[in-house]
Amino acid sequence: MRNVYAIVTTPEIRACCDFYRRALDARIVFRADWYAHISFRGWELGFLKPHQDAPLPVFQHTTTTRGLCIALETENVQADYEQLVSRGLAPLGPMREFANGERSFALIDPAGTVLNFVEHRPHAADGPSA
C-alpha cells in the first residue's frame, strides 16, 4: 500500500477546498466538478460529489458523508488555535485541557466533517519519563 486517505462525499466540493486552503494551507492536487483532492501537512483528503453517473460502482452508490471526525495530532495546539482564529475561522467552543494532559479544540468543515486538533502532553501525575 502506497497511501491511505479518506474521501468525504459532499456536494460542497469548492467550499471544502477553500476551507482547507484557508485553514491549513492545503494544496489542491486535483479539482473537477465531481471530485477534488488536497494535500496538507503530509496528509491527503478527497472530496467526492454524491450520486455520480460514473463507470466505477463506488462512485454510483455514494451518499453524503455523515459523522466523520478526523483527529489532527499537533505539537502546538495553542498555536494552531490562534492561527485559525486569526484567519477568521470559528472553532466549536474554546480549547480544552483534560486531566490526562491532552489539549484540544474542534473545527467543522463545510461538509460537516469535524476536525479535532489535539496535543498530547505528559500527564503531571506520570512524572518524568525514564
Phi, psi and omega per residue, in radians:
M1 nan 2.246 -3.136
R2 -1.569 -0.594 -3.025
N3 -2.791 2.653 3.032
V4 -2.329 2.304 3.090
Y5 -2.613 2.661 3.102
A6 -1.465 2.605 2.998
I7 -2.101 2.045 3.138
V8 -1.597 2.200 3.113
T9 -1.579 2.084 -3.052
T10 -2.750 2.540 2.998
P11 -1.360 -0.126 -3.042
E12 -1.702 0.853 -3.063
I13 -1.075 -0.879 -3.114
R14 -1.079 -0.786 -3.134
A15 -1.094 -0.664 3.117
C16 -1.154 -0.780 3.097
C17 -1.029 -0.810 3.125
D18 -1.068 -0.745 3.136
F19 -1.046 -0.868 -3.085
Y20 -1.234 -0.536 3.035
R21 -1.141 -0.762 -3.117
R22 -1.238 -0.784 -3.046
A23 -1.335 -0.768 -2.962
L24 -2.203 0.277 -3.114
D25 0.947 0.646 -3.124
A26 -1.119 2.590 3.074
R27 -1.824 2.271 3.106
I28 -1.423 2.053 -3.121
V29 -1.499 -0.674 -3.129
F30 -2.672 2.417 3.054
R31 -2.552 2.265 3.033
A32 -2.400 3.123 3.115
D33 -1.124 -0.524 -3.018
W34 -1.779 -0.272 -3.078
Y35 -2.738 2.537 3.003
A36 -2.427 2.631 -3.120
H37 -2.355 2.246 -3.114
I38 -2.137 2.838 3.108
S39 -2.353 2.371 3.091
F40 -2.728 2.407 3.083
R41 0.857 0.611 3.129
G42 1.463 0.078 -3.134
W43 -2.032 2.854 3.096
E44 -2.278 2.693 3.141
L45 -2.620 2.405 3.117
G46 -1.966 2.724 3.089
F47 -2.287 2.187 -3.056
L48 -2.140 2.293 3.062
K49 -1.262 2.330 -3.107
P50 -1.219 2.774 3.037
H51 1.021 0.929 -3.132
Q52 -1.333 2.468 2.986
D53 -1.627 1.331 -3.041
A54 -2.233 2.773 -3.091
P55 -1.209 -0.438 -3.127
L56 -1.458 2.226 -3.106
P57 -0.999 -0.602 -3.123
V58 -1.023 -0.591 -3.129
F59 -1.410 -0.398 -3.115
Q60 -1.364 -0.381 -3.025
H61 -1.983 0.335 -3.126
T62 -1.405 2.579 3.004
T63 -2.238 2.855 -3.105
T64 -1.024 2.303 3.139
T65 -1.144 2.396 3.097
R66 -2.406 2.430 3.020
G67 1.432 0.225 -3.128
L68 -1.432 2.335 3.056
C69 -2.234 2.231 3.114
I70 -1.958 2.157 3.099
A71 -1.566 2.259 3.101
L72 -2.014 1.721 -3.138
E73 -1.363 2.265 -3.040
T74 -2.277 2.804 3.128
E75 -1.482 -0.390 -3.104
N76 -2.513 1.474 -3.065
V77 -1.155 -0.519 3.103
Q78 -1.102 -0.785 3.123
A79 -1.119 -0.706 3.095
D80 -1.093 -0.770 3.132
Y81 -1.016 -0.883 -3.107
E82 -1.101 -0.691 3.135
Q83 -1.120 -0.782 -3.125
L84 -1.140 -0.739 3.111
V85 -1.112 -0.713 3.134
S86 -1.135 -0.398 3.097
R87 -1.562 0.130 3.064
G88 1.463 0.248 3.115
L89 -1.636 2.522 -3.058
A90 -1.889 1.879 3.055
P91 -1.089 2.790 3.104
L92 -1.433 1.320 -3.126
G93 1.597 3.090 -3.094
P94 -1.302 2.868 3.031
M95 -1.166 2.493 -3.116
R96 -2.118 2.597 3.053
E97 -2.063 2.332 -3.065
F98 -1.873 2.817 -3.082
A99 -1.007 -0.480 -3.137
N100 -1.428 0.074 3.122
G101 1.638 -0.161 -3.139
E102 -1.236 2.444 3.033
R103 -2.126 2.431 -3.123
S104 -2.753 2.835 2.969
F105 -2.643 2.879 -3.093
A106 -2.227 2.731 3.122
L107 -2.454 2.638 3.132
I108 -2.104 2.375 -3.128
D109 -1.588 3.017 -3.097
P110 -1.084 -0.326 3.097
A111 -1.524 -0.091 -3.108
G112 1.595 0.125 3.089
T113 -1.330 2.281 3.118
V114 -1.563 2.229 3.047
L115 -1.809 2.031 -3.137
N116 -1.798 1.856 3.090
F117 -1.479 2.219 -3.046
V118 -2.429 2.468 3.048
E119 -2.162 2.158 3.104
H120 -1.666 2.148 3.123
R121 -2.134 2.665 3.124
P122 -1.030 2.395 3.111
H123 -1.313 2.328 -3.084
A124 -0.978 -0.654 -3.116
A125 -1.232 -0.315 -3.129
D126 -1.318 -0.363 -3.128
G127 1.279 3.129 -3.122
P128 -1.205 2.578 3.122
S129 -1.415 2.542 -3.092
A130 -1.614 nan nan
